[in-house]
Every structure is written in C-alpha cells, then in structure tokens.
C-alpha cells in the first residue's frame, strides 16, 4: 500500500539529523495528509457495503432469497 510505505519513509526522513526544521515540518505535514487519507478511506462504502467492515454481511445467494453471513478475516 503506497500510503503506508510513504508514511514509513517520512518517519525515517523526519528522524534524519541532517534535515532542517523546514524539511521536518514538510515531512510532518505530508504524514498528516496520509493519516487523513487513511481515515477517509476507512469509512468508504461500495454498493452500501463498507469496504473495511469489521463484522459479517448478509449476502443473498440465489433467487429464493437464501442468505448467509459473509465474515471478513
């Protein structure tokens, strides 16, 4: 995942003692943008189904409306 990889790199760059305070401030700002992005996609839905649900969803499997609970692992 690009966002998490970039956040990891930003953390390392922020700890680099050769960087200026301006550099560190820019790294912190970008890191915060990625935090907000991850929070934003964490609540997204597709066809009224949460993309990152932490519980099962009832799924219709045939024309008789039989269902089962799909669990996410």
Secondary structure as the mmCIF struct_conf table of DSSP 4:
data_model
#
loop_
_struct_conf.conf_type_id
_struct_conf.id
_struct_conf.beg_label_comp_id
_struct_conf.beg_label_asym_id
_struct_conf.beg_label_seq_id
_struct_conf.end_label_comp_id
_struct_conf.end_label_asym_id
_struct_conf.end_label_seq_id
HELX_RH_AL_P HELX_RH_AL_P1 UNK A 2 UNK A 15
TURN_TY1_P TURN_TY1_P1 UNK A 17 UNK A 18
BEND BEND1 UNK A 19 UNK A 19
HELX_RH_AL_P HELX_RH_AL_P2 UNK A 21 UNK A 41
TURN_TY1_P TURN_TY1_P2 UNK A 42 UNK A 43
STRN STRN1 UNK A 45 UNK A 46
TURN_TY1_P TURN_TY1_P3 UNK A 47 UNK A 48
STRN STRN2 UNK A 49 UNK A 50
TURN_TY1_P TURN_TY1_P4 UNK A 51 UNK A 52
BEND BEND2 UNK A 54 UNK A 55
STRN STRN3 UNK A 57 UNK A 60
BEND BEND3 UNK A 62 UNK A 62
TURN_TY1_P TURN_TY1_P5 UNK A 63 UNK A 64
STRN STRN4 UNK A 67 UNK A 70
HELX_LH_PP_P HELX_LH_PP_P1 UNK A 71 UNK A 72
#
